[in-house]
Amino acid sequence: MIQHAVTRSATKRVTLDIDSSESPVHGAQEQSAYNGHFESVCYHPLFVFNPGGDCVAAKLRPGNVHSADGWDEVLLPVIDRYRAQGQIVVVRADAAFCLPTLYEASERRGVRYAIRLPANDVLERAIEDLLTRPRGRPSHVPLVRYRSFSYQAASWDRPRRVIAKIEHHLGELFPRVGFIVTTLTGTNRAVVRFYNQRGTAEQWIKEGKAATHWTRLSCHRFRANEVRLLLGVIAYNPKREAEDGPCFASMTSLNLLERTLSDGLIPPVRRHEGGETWVHIGNPRPRPAPECLRPPGPTNIFVPSGGRASVGALTASGASTTLRIRC
């Protein structure tokens, strides 16, 4: 259901932002671990967003994995879905994703990219003459200069275009320097400005944390926490489309799931039996449901309780869906 946001994009060119985030834990959850970058015990989920702010892919990972771990399992299926619709895909990512395998996979698919590149001695020598501030009284306005050149790291199969941005700020002894490896053909300034818009994805992650609490992963089992994250993402996408309605931030995971699945369907019916809650979603209404909210077909996943750490199952057969939750 998360992937249905892909089908709603009507633009010819689609920009995908991939980024990781921190989901702190305060117990002994399975596969949680200390992360030196975030300086906390956490999970380390991975997200992919489209230009409209929809989260089109998400994956929960152990807390001590690298930021780019498992990027191909998350990003490549999304790219293939957009390309199947005849759309041009551009990928943006920070320096954690400067991987030769990502470059090569993107180039094989005809996907363009703009990815931050960590500085090194070879790159700095290529812009050595720009690192010195020009003589004269410094301006209050930052002095910004760009340079584009070809660069090939030892692990790369061929040279690629690298754009450097050098900023001299008043009162700062050393310039601020950034490098971007890209296959885009625009001017240096245009490519850098395009890359800087990647920061919007970080705001969308914060929005998801505040709106649907998708980082409240308090179940003991890793699988249960993974589904809690996905339930939050499922509810997050329709929330962005809604112009009015109840406050999603105050709804429980179970109510959020019901609201998401029942939009365009017959309202779900709860049934309580022996400490378990059964939520049955029946046949669709005569009018078609929105494409992004239609059930993706028969499925069987584990679903955590809205209360304590326990799991149930969601099964779909035809147009009938039943959610079983142990309370």
C-alpha positions as CSV (number, residue, x, y, z in Angstrom):
1,M,0.0,0.0,0.0
2,I,2.9,2.3,0.6
3,Q,3.9,2.0,-3.1
4,H,0.5,3.2,-4.3
5,A,1.8,6.8,-4.0
6,V,4.0,6.0,-7.0
7,T,0.9,5.6,-9.3
8,R,-0.4,9.0,-8.3
9,S,2.5,11.0,-9.8
10,A,1.6,12.6,-13.1
11,T,4.8,14.6,-13.6
12,K,7.2,13.6,-16.4
13,R,10.3,14.0,-14.1
14,V,10.3,12.5,-10.6
15,T,13.0,13.3,-7.9
16,L,13.5,10.6,-5.2
17,D,15.2,11.5,-1.9
18,I,16.6,8.7,0.1
19,D,17.6,9.2,3.7
20,S,18.0,7.4,7.0
21,S,16.8,8.5,10.4
22,E,16.9,7.7,14.1
23,S,14.2,5.9,16.0
24,P,15.3,5.9,19.7
25,V,14.3,3.0,21.9
26,H,14.1,2.9,25.7
27,G,14.0,-0.8,26.3
28,A,15.5,-4.1,25.2
29,Q,13.9,-4.3,21.7
30,E,15.3,-6.9,19.4
31,Q,18.1,-5.7,17.1
32,S,18.2,-2.2,18.7
33,A,21.8,-1.1,19.2
34,Y,23.9,1.9,20.0
35,N,24.6,4.2,17.1
36,G,27.7,6.3,17.4
37,H,26.5,8.9,14.9
38,F,23.3,9.6,16.8
39,E,24.8,8.8,20.2
40,S,21.8,6.8,21.3
41,V,20.4,3.3,21.4
42,C,18.0,3.2,18.4
43,Y,16.7,1.6,15.3
44,H,18.0,3.1,12.0
45,P,15.1,3.1,9.4
46,L,15.5,4.1,5.8
47,F,13.0,6.2,3.8
48,V,12.4,7.2,0.2
49,F,10.3,10.2,-0.6
50,N,8.8,11.5,-3.9
51,P,8.5,15.3,-4.8
52,G,5.1,15.5,-3.2
53,G,6.3,14.4,0.2
54,D,4.8,10.9,0.0
55,C,6.9,8.2,1.6
56,V,7.1,5.6,-1.2
57,A,9.4,3.1,0.6
58,A,10.5,2.5,4.1
59,K,12.5,-0.2,5.9
60,L,13.3,-0.7,9.5
61,R,16.9,-1.7,10.2
62,P,19.0,-2.5,13.3
63,G,20.5,0.5,15.0
64,N,24.2,-0.2,14.3
65,V,24.0,-0.6,10.5
66,H,25.5,1.9,8.0
67,S,23.2,4.6,6.7
68,A,23.2,3.2,3.2
69,D,22.8,-0.5,4.3
70,G,20.2,-2.2,2.1
71,W,19.6,0.9,-0.1
72,D,19.2,-1.3,-3.2
73,E,16.3,-3.3,-1.7
74,V,14.5,0.0,-0.9
75,L,15.3,2.3,-3.8
76,L,15.6,0.1,-6.9
77,P,12.0,-1.2,-6.8
78,V,10.7,2.3,-6.6
79,I,12.8,3.4,-9.5
80,D,11.6,0.5,-11.6
81,R,8.0,1.4,-10.9
82,Y,8.4,5.0,-12.0
83,R,10.4,4.0,-15.1
84,A,7.6,1.5,-16.0
85,Q,5.3,4.5,-16.3
86,G,7.7,6.2,-18.6
87,Q,8.9,8.8,-16.1
88,I,12.4,10.3,-15.8
89,V,13.9,9.6,-12.3
90,V,16.5,11.7,-10.5
91,V,18.0,10.5,-7.2
92,R,19.3,12.8,-4.5
93,A,21.2,11.6,-1.4
94,D,23.8,12.7,1.1
95,A,27.4,11.6,1.5
96,A,26.4,8.3,3.2
97,F,25.1,7.1,-0.2
98,C,28.2,7.9,-2.3
99,L,28.6,4.3,-3.3
100,P,29.9,3.0,-6.7
101,T,27.2,0.4,-6.7
102,L,24.5,3.1,-6.5
103,Y,26.1,5.1,-9.3
104,E,26.4,2.1,-11.6
105,A,22.9,0.8,-10.8
106,S,21.4,4.2,-11.6
107,E,23.4,4.6,-14.8
108,R,22.3,1.2,-16.1
109,R,18.7,2.3,-15.6
110,G,19.2,5.7,-17.2
111,V,18.6,7.4,-13.8
112,R,20.3,10.7,-13.1
113,Y,21.6,11.5,-9.6
114,A,23.1,14.2,-7.5
115,I,24.9,12.8,-4.4
116,R,27.1,14.5,-1.9
117,L,30.8,13.5,-2.0
118,P,33.1,13.6,1.0
119,A,36.1,15.8,0.7
120,N,39.6,14.3,0.2
121,D,43.1,15.6,-0.7
122,V,42.6,14.9,-4.5
123,L,39.4,16.9,-4.6
124,E,40.8,19.8,-2.6
125,R,43.9,20.0,-4.9
126,A,41.5,20.4,-7.9
127,I,40.1,23.6,-6.3
128,E,43.2,24.7,-4.4
129,D,43.3,28.2,-6.1
130,L,39.7,28.9,-4.9
131,L,40.4,28.1,-1.3
132,T,42.2,31.4,-0.7
133,R,40.1,34.4,0.0
134,P,40.7,37.2,-2.6
135,R,42.6,40.3,-1.3
136,G,40.7,43.3,-0.1
137,R,38.1,44.2,2.4
138,P,35.8,41.1,2.9
139,S,32.1,41.6,2.0
140,H,29.3,41.1,4.3
141,V,27.7,38.9,1.6
142,P,29.3,35.5,1.4
143,L,31.6,35.0,-1.6
144,V,30.4,31.9,-3.4
145,R,32.3,30.2,-6.3
146,Y,31.8,27.0,-8.2
147,R,34.0,24.7,-10.2
148,S,33.1,21.6,-12.3
149,F,35.7,18.9,-13.1
150,S,36.1,15.3,-14.0
151,Y,37.1,12.9,-11.1
152,Q,37.6,9.2,-10.8
153,A,38.1,7.6,-7.4
154,A,40.1,4.3,-7.1
155,S,36.8,2.3,-6.6
156,W,35.0,3.9,-9.6
157,D,34.8,2.2,-13.0
158,R,35.1,5.5,-14.9
159,P,35.4,9.3,-14.3
160,R,32.3,11.3,-13.3
161,R,31.4,14.9,-13.1
162,V,32.1,16.6,-9.7
163,I,30.9,20.0,-8.8
164,A,32.6,22.0,-6.0
165,K,31.0,24.9,-4.1
166,I,33.3,27.2,-2.1
167,E,31.9,29.8,0.3
168,H,33.9,32.5,2.1
169,H,31.9,34.0,5.0
170,L,32.8,37.1,6.9
171,G,34.5,36.3,10.2
172,E,35.4,32.7,9.2
173,L,39.0,31.8,8.8
174,F,38.4,28.8,6.4
175,P,36.0,28.5,3.6
176,R,33.0,26.1,3.5
177,V,33.6,23.5,0.8
178,G,31.2,20.9,-0.6
179,F,31.4,18.4,-3.4
180,I,28.6,16.8,-5.4
181,V,29.0,13.9,-7.9
182,T,26.3,14.1,-10.5
183,T,25.2,13.0,-14.0
184,L,23.0,16.1,-14.4
185,T,24.0,18.5,-17.2
186,G,22.9,21.8,-15.8
187,T,25.1,24.7,-14.7
188,N,27.1,24.3,-11.5
189,R,24.9,26.7,-9.6
190,A,21.7,25.1,-10.8
191,V,22.9,21.6,-9.8
192,V,23.9,22.8,-6.4
193,R,20.6,24.5,-5.8
194,F,18.8,21.4,-6.9
195,Y,20.8,19.3,-4.5
196,N,20.2,21.6,-1.6
197,Q,16.5,21.0,-1.9
198,R,17.2,17.5,-0.5
199,G,16.9,19.0,3.0
200,T,13.1,18.9,2.5
201,A,13.1,15.1,2.9
202,E,14.5,15.6,6.5
203,Q,11.5,17.8,7.2
204,W,9.1,15.2,5.9
205,I,10.7,12.6,8.2
206,K,10.1,15.0,11.2
207,E,6.6,15.5,10.0
208,G,5.9,11.8,10.0
209,K,7.4,11.4,13.5
210,A,5.1,14.2,14.8
211,A,1.9,13.3,12.8
212,T,1.8,9.5,13.0
213,H,4.4,8.7,15.6
214,W,6.0,6.1,13.3
215,T,9.1,6.0,15.5
216,R,7.3,4.9,18.6
217,L,8.6,1.3,18.3
218,S,8.0,-0.1,21.8
219,C,7.3,-3.7,20.9
220,H,9.9,-6.2,21.9
221,R,10.1,-8.1,18.6
222,F,11.8,-6.6,15.6
223,R,9.1,-7.8,13.2
224,A,6.4,-6.2,15.2
225,N,8.2,-2.9,15.3
226,E,8.8,-3.1,11.6
227,V,5.1,-3.3,10.9
228,R,4.4,-0.5,13.4
229,L,6.7,1.7,11.3
230,L,4.9,0.6,8.1
231,L,1.5,1.3,9.6
232,G,2.6,4.8,10.4
233,V,3.8,5.3,6.8
234,I,0.6,3.9,5.4
235,A,-1.3,6.5,7.4
236,Y,1.1,9.3,6.7
237,N,0.5,9.4,2.9
238,P,-3.3,9.8,3.0
239,K,-2.9,12.3,5.7
240,R,-0.9,14.6,3.4
241,E,-3.7,14.3,0.8
242,A,-6.5,15.2,3.3
243,E,-7.6,18.8,3.4
244,D,-9.6,18.3,6.6
245,G,-10.5,15.6,9.0
246,P,-9.6,14.4,12.5
247,C,-6.2,15.0,14.0
248,F,-4.1,12.0,13.1
249,A,-1.6,12.8,15.8
250,S,-4.2,11.9,18.5
251,M,-5.3,8.6,16.9
252,T,-4.0,5.2,18.0
253,S,-2.3,2.9,15.5
254,L,-5.4,0.8,15.2
255,N,-7.7,3.7,14.6
256,L,-5.2,5.1,12.1
257,L,-5.1,1.9,10.2
258,E,-8.9,1.7,10.1
259,R,-9.2,5.3,8.9
260,T,-6.6,4.6,6.1
261,L,-8.1,1.3,4.9
262,S,-11.8,2.3,5.2
263,D,-11.6,5.5,3.1
264,G,-13.6,4.5,0.0
265,L,-14.5,1.1,1.6
266,I,-17.3,-0.1,3.9
267,P,-16.4,1.1,7.4
268,P,-14.6,-1.7,9.4
269,V,-16.4,-3.7,12.0
270,R,-14.7,-4.5,15.3
271,R,-15.3,-7.8,17.1
272,H,-13.7,-8.8,20.4
273,E,-13.1,-12.4,21.2
274,G,-11.0,-13.7,24.1
275,G,-8.6,-10.9,24.4
276,E,-8.3,-10.4,20.6
277,T,-9.7,-7.7,18.4
278,W,-10.8,-8.6,14.9
279,V,-11.2,-5.7,12.4
280,H,-13.1,-6.7,9.3
281,I,-13.1,-4.5,6.2
282,G,-15.8,-5.7,3.7
283,N,-16.4,-5.2,0.0
284,P,-15.8,-1.8,-1.6
285,R,-18.6,0.7,-2.1
286,P,-20.2,0.9,-5.5
287,R,-18.1,4.1,-6.2
288,P,-14.4,3.2,-6.9
289,A,-12.1,3.9,-4.0
290,P,-9.1,6.2,-4.6
291,E,-6.3,4.4,-6.3
292,C,-3.8,5.1,-3.5
293,L,-6.2,3.5,-0.9
294,R,-7.2,0.3,-2.7
295,P,-5.9,-2.9,-1.1
296,P,-3.0,-4.2,-3.1
297,G,-4.4,-7.8,-3.2
298,P,-4.1,-10.9,-1.1
299,T,-1.5,-10.3,1.6
300,N,-0.5,-11.7,4.9
301,I,1.7,-9.7,7.3
302,F,2.2,-9.4,11.1
303,V,0.6,-6.5,12.8
304,P,1.4,-5.3,16.3
305,S,-1.2,-4.3,18.9
306,G,-2.2,-0.7,19.5
307,G,-1.4,-1.4,23.2
308,R,1.1,-3.9,24.5
309,A,3.9,-5.6,22.6
310,S,2.1,-8.4,20.9
311,V,1.3,-9.3,17.3
312,G,-1.5,-10.5,15.1
313,A,-2.1,-10.9,11.4
314,L,-3.6,-9.0,8.5
315,T,-5.1,-11.2,5.8
316,A,-6.7,-10.1,2.6
317,S,-8.7,-12.3,0.2
318,G,-10.4,-10.7,-2.8
319,A,-12.2,-7.6,-1.5
320,S,-12.4,-8.8,2.1
321,T,-9.7,-7.8,4.7
322,T,-9.5,-9.0,8.3
323,L,-7.1,-7.6,10.9
324,R,-6.4,-9.7,13.9
325,I,-4.8,-8.0,16.9
326,R,-4.1,-9.5,20.3
327,C,-4.9,-6.8,23.0
